[in-house]
Amino acid sequence: MPDAANFCGGCGTPVGSAASAAAAYSPDPLDYSIVGDNLQIARVRLRAGQQVYAEAGKMVYKTPNVAWDTRMTGESIGQKLLGALKRTVTGESLFVTYFRASSPGEVGFAGSYPGRIQAFDLAPGQSIMTQRDAFLFAQPGVQLNVAFVKKLGAGFFGGEGFILERLTGPGLVFIHAGGDFVEFTLQPGESLQVETGCIVAFDESVDYDIQFVGGIKTALFGGEGLFLATLTGPGRVILQSMTLQKMRRELASGRRGGDEHGAMNSLSGIFGGSED
């Protein structure tokens, strides 16, 4: 950890001057449940005065005593404009919707396509990196920011582009991605090679890079594209079994079979961007 660090990037444990401030932090427990299988919905039971904020369009239902207010994030005009710019580059809506209960009530949220919902209980200062447009909803204490991939190779060839989302605690945050999830806990120096679009989230302590698959024949006929993402620990990594891009290919009319994610698609992705 850097000498000036106030929190551990992996677990969020406060150190130095931040330890005493975090000791006074009392999290606001959120009563929720995630129901369903591959078409999941998060049911949130709010107490009087309790609130959450969500990506616009993700609400499924609410009770009448839960008021909602759609607005830009930030206090000042400058913060609102900066927040709108950040959300635009991550593929999110310009606005978020706040839900506040005047008396005990309930609100439900779901993703826009079949997949899973994952909750993260972030400590003060703890961050997690997620794929673009993964954010679903969170408690007000969670900050949603843009995270630029540091290495040019990852930006050009990663399929997800230069932009990731950084979610920073304190509080509960919920994300949505496709298919089922599989989770790995990488030890220091331990690496995992992943099809780039299958990355859902990883701890900020995990190093993210893009590497060539290793051979022309594999690149041309392996069906997985030219590049793989390499994630190196320490930290937690969550992957998804189905990407929105693959789902679109499977549902496309006139599909001839096979994965079709070959070299030409990879090259076109470099110049034309990801479909996700």
C-alpha positions in Angstrom: 0.0 0.0 0.0 1.2 3.5 -0.7 2.4 5.5 2.3 -0.4 8.1 1.8 -3.2 5.5 1.5 -6.1 5.8 3.9 -7.8 2.5 2.9 -6.8 -0.9 1.6 -7.9 -1.1 -2.0 -8.8 -4.8 -1.6 -10.7 -5.0 1.6 -11.4 -1.4 2.5 -9.8 -1.6 5.9 -9.0 2.0 7.1 -5.5 2.9 8.1 -3.8 5.9 9.6 -6.0 9.0 10.0 -8.9 7.3 8.3 -9.2 4.6 10.9 -10.6 6.9 13.6 -13.1 8.5 11.1 -14.3 5.0 9.9 -14.8 3.9 13.5 -17.6 6.4 13.9 -19.3 5.3 10.7 -22.5 3.4 11.4 -23.9 1.7 8.2 -27.6 2.0 7.5 -28.7 -1.7 7.2 -30.7 -2.3 4.0 -33.4 -5.0 4.1 -33.3 -6.7 0.7 -33.6 -10.1 -1.1 -32.7 -11.3 -4.6 -35.2 -13.7 -6.0 -35.4 -15.7 -9.2 -32.8 -17.6 -11.2 -31.6 -16.1 -14.5 -34.3 -13.3 -14.6 -33.6 -12.0 -11.1 -35.2 -9.1 -9.3 -33.9 -7.3 -6.2 -36.7 -6.6 -3.6 -35.7 -3.7 -1.3 -37.8 -3.1 1.8 -37.2 0.5 2.9 -37.8 2.0 6.4 -39.3 5.4 6.9 -36.8 8.0 5.6 -34.5 5.4 4.0 -33.6 5.9 0.4 -31.6 4.3 -2.5 -30.7 5.6 -6.0 -30.9 3.6 -9.2 -30.0 3.7 -12.8 -32.9 5.2 -14.8 -35.3 2.6 -16.1 -34.3 -0.2 -13.8 -37.3 0.0 -11.4 -39.9 -2.8 -11.8 -42.4 -1.8 -9.1 -42.8 0.3 -5.9 -45.4 0.8 -3.2 -47.3 4.2 -3.3 -45.5 5.5 -0.2 -42.1 5.4 -1.9 -41.5 8.7 -3.6 -39.2 8.9 -6.6 -37.2 11.8 -8.0 -35.1 11.7 -11.2 -32.2 14.1 -11.3 -28.6 14.5 -12.2 -26.0 13.6 -9.5 -24.0 16.3 -7.7 -24.7 19.4 -5.7 -23.5 22.3 -7.9 -24.1 22.9 -11.6 -20.5 22.0 -12.3 -20.8 18.7 -10.4 -24.0 17.9 -12.2 -22.5 18.5 -15.7 -19.3 16.5 -14.8 -21.5 13.7 -13.5 -23.6 13.7 -16.7 -20.4 13.5 -18.8 -19.0 10.6 -16.8 -22.3 8.7 -17.1 -22.4 9.3 -20.8 -19.0 7.8 -21.4 -19.9 4.7 -19.3 -23.0 4.1 -21.4 -25.4 5.0 -18.6 -28.4 7.4 -18.6 -27.7 11.0 -17.9 -30.0 10.8 -14.8 -30.4 8.6 -11.8 -33.6 8.1 -9.8 -33.8 8.4 -6.0 -36.4 6.4 -4.1 -37.3 7.5 -0.6 -39.9 5.9 1.7 -42.1 8.2 3.8 -43.2 5.1 5.7 -42.2 1.4 5.5 -42.4 0.5 1.8 -40.9 -1.6 -1.0 -39.3 -1.1 -4.4 -38.0 -3.7 -6.9 -35.2 -3.5 -9.5 -34.1 -5.7 -12.3 -31.7 -5.7 -15.2 -32.6 -5.2 -18.9 -31.8 -8.7 -20.1 -31.5 -12.2 -18.6 -28.8 -12.4 -16.0 -27.8 -12.2 -12.3 -27.7 -9.6 -9.7 -24.8 -9.3 -7.3 -24.6 -7.2 -4.1 -21.4 -5.7 -2.7 -21.2 -4.4 0.8 -18.4 -1.9 0.5 -16.5 -0.5 3.5 -15.6 3.2 3.6 -13.0 3.8 0.8 -13.3 0.3 -0.6 -13.7 0.2 -4.4 -14.7 -2.4 -7.0 -14.3 -2.1 -10.8 -17.2 -3.2 -13.0 -18.0 -3.5 -16.7 -19.8 -0.6 -18.4 -23.5 -0.3 -17.7 -23.4 -2.9 -14.9 -24.7 -0.5 -12.2 -28.2 -1.2 -11.0 -28.8 0.6 -7.7 -27.0 1.6 -4.5 -27.3 3.3 -1.1 -26.6 7.0 -1.2 -23.2 6.7 0.4 -21.8 4.8 -2.7 -20.0 6.9 -5.3 -20.3 6.0 -9.0 -17.3 7.2 -11.0 -15.5 6.5 -14.3 -12.3 4.4 -14.3 -10.0 4.7 -17.3 -8.0 1.6 -18.2 -4.4 2.6 -17.5 -2.8 0.5 -20.3 -3.3 1.3 -24.0 -3.4 -2.3 -25.0 -6.3 -3.0 -22.6 -8.2 0.0 -24.1 -7.7 -0.8 -27.8 -8.1 -4.6 -27.6 -10.1 -5.3 -24.5 -13.6 -5.3 -26.0 -14.8 -3.1 -23.1 -12.8 -0.1 -24.3 -11.0 2.4 -22.1 -13.9 2.8 -19.7 -14.9 0.9 -16.6 -17.0 1.9 -13.6 -15.5 2.4 -10.2 -18.0 2.0 -7.3 -16.7 3.2 -3.9 -18.2 2.7 -0.5 -19.5 3.0 2.1 -22.7 1.2 1.5 -24.4 -1.6 -0.5 -24.3 -1.5 -4.3 -26.0 -3.9 -6.7 -24.8 -4.7 -10.3 -26.4 -6.8 -13.1 -24.7 -8.9 -15.8 -25.6 -11.7 -18.1 -26.0 -15.5 -17.6 -24.5 -17.0 -14.4 -21.6 -15.8 -12.3 -18.4 -17.6 -11.3 -16.1 -16.0 -8.7 -12.4 -16.4 -8.1 -10.1 -15.2 -5.3 -6.7 -14.6 -6.8 -3.6 -14.8 -4.5 -0.7 -12.3 -5.0 0.9 -12.9 -8.4 -1.8 -15.5 -9.4 -3.2 -14.8 -12.9 -6.4 -15.7 -14.8 -6.9 -15.4 -18.6 -10.4 -14.4 -19.5 -12.4 -13.7 -22.7 -12.6 -10.0 -22.4 -16.4 -9.5 -22.5 -16.9 -12.0 -19.7 -15.5 -9.8 -17.0 -18.2 -8.5 -14.6 -16.2 -7.0 -11.7 -12.9 -7.2 -9.9 -11.3 -5.6 -6.8 -9.3 -2.5 -7.4 -6.2 -4.3 -6.2 -6.4 -6.7 -9.3 -4.1 -5.8 -12.2 -5.9 -5.7 -15.6 -4.1 -6.1 -18.9 -4.7 -7.5 -22.4 -2.4 -10.1 -24.1 -2.2 -11.7 -27.5 -3.6 -15.3 -27.6 -0.2 -16.7 -28.5 -0.4 -18.0 -32.1 -1.8 -17.1 -35.5 -3.6 -20.4 -35.9 -5.3 -20.0 -32.5 -6.2 -16.4 -33.3 -7.7 -17.2 -36.7 -9.5 -20.5 -35.8 -9.8 -20.7 -32.1 -13.1 -18.8 -32.1 -12.2 -16.6 -29.1 -10.6 -13.6 -30.9 -7.1 -12.3 -31.0 -6.8 -11.2 -27.3 -7.5 -12.3 -23.8 -7.7 -10.3 -20.6 -5.2 -11.2 -18.0 -6.2 -10.5 -14.4 -3.5 -10.8 -11.7 -4.1 -10.9 -8.0 -4.5 -10.3 -5.2 -8.2 -9.8 -5.2 -11.6 -11.1 -6.2 -12.8 -11.5 -9.8 -16.3 -12.2 -11.0 -17.1 -13.5 -14.5 -20.3 -13.9 -16.4 -21.2 -16.9 -18.6 -23.2 -14.9 -21.2 -22.4 -11.5 -22.6 -25.0 -9.3 -24.3 -22.9 -9.4 -27.5 -23.0 -13.2 -27.6 -26.7 -13.1 -26.9 -27.3 -10.8 -29.9 -25.3 -13.1 -32.2 -27.3 -16.1 -31.1 -30.6 -14.3 -31.7 -29.6 -12.7 -35.0 -31.5 -14.0 -38.0 -29.6 -16.0 -40.6 -26.9 -17.1 -38.2 -24.9 -19.9 -39.7 -23.6 -21.6 -36.6 -20.3 -21.5 -34.7 -19.2 -18.8 -32.4 -18.1 -16.4 -35.2 -15.9 -14.5 -32.8 -12.9 -14.9 -35.0 -10.0 -12.8 -36.2 -12.0 -10.6 -38.5 -14.5 -9.8 -35.8 -11.7 -9.0 -33.4 -10.1 -6.6 -35.9 -13.4 -4.9 -36.6 -13.9 -4.5 -32.9 -10.6 -2.6 -32.6 -11.8 0.0 -35.1 -15.5 -0.1 -34.6 -15.8 -0.6 -30.9 -17.6 -3.2 -28.8 -21.3 -4.0 -29.3 -21.8 -4.1 -25.6 
